[in-house]
Amino acid sequence: MACLELEKERIASSSAADESMAMILRLQNEKSAAEIEANQYCKLAEKKQEFDKEVIESLQWIVMRHESERFLLEEKLMSFRKKLKQYVVKDDELNEFVGFDYASMSMFNSTLEDDVVDDDMDTLYCRFFILQ
């Protein structure tokens, strides 16, 4: 009888140990899966951060290109205004042109300065598309 009781206790103890080991293995598997998932999220976040950095750099390049283009156009406008002042005798005549659409004036489109500005813009555009 004592041997039978002892055998039941041994079986129960063995069963409890097996259940404990199974639980430990399950928890280790869950931990491993959680670590793998966390690593995947970290890699995804790093890739997104890298992509965002590239987008920011691209946008900064576009802003710089637009600012350069604006500067060149302002220089061109100043040159046109100087040329216009050469042809206009009175300030009243100059004031007539203040609201005038300078883009529609074709008499100034073939100057040497235009060629220089166009070359500068071509260089900027080439640099922009090469970098992308």
Residue, then its C-alpha position, 0 to 999 in steps of 0.5 A: m500500500a505504501c508502495l502504491e501511494l509512493e508510486k502515485e506521488r511519483i507519477a503526480s510529481s513527474s506529471a507536475a514536472d512535465e507540465s512545468m517544463a512544457m510551460i517553461l518551453r511555451l514561455q520561452n517560445e513566446k519570449s523568442a517570438a516577441e523578441i523577433e517581432a520587436n526586432q522586426y519593428c526596430k528594423l522597420a522603424e530604422k528603414k522608415q527613418e532612413f526613408d524620411k531622411e532621404v525625403i527631407e534631403s530631397l525636399q531641401w534640395i528642391v527648396m534650394r533649387h527653387e531659391s536659386e531659380r528665384f534669385l536668378l529670375e530676380e537678377k534677370l528682372m533687375s536687368f530687364r528693368k535697367k534696360l527698360k529705364q534706358y528706353v524710357v525717358k520719363d518716370d511717368e512712362l516707367n510707371e506705366f510699365v509697373g503693372f505690365d506683364y514682363a513675360s510677354m515682352s519678347m524684345f528682351n528674350s534673346t540677350l546674352e544675359d538670358d543665355v547665361v541664366d538659361d545655362d545656369m538653370d540647365t546646370l541646376y536641373c542636371r544636378f537635381f536629376i543626377l542626384q535623384 
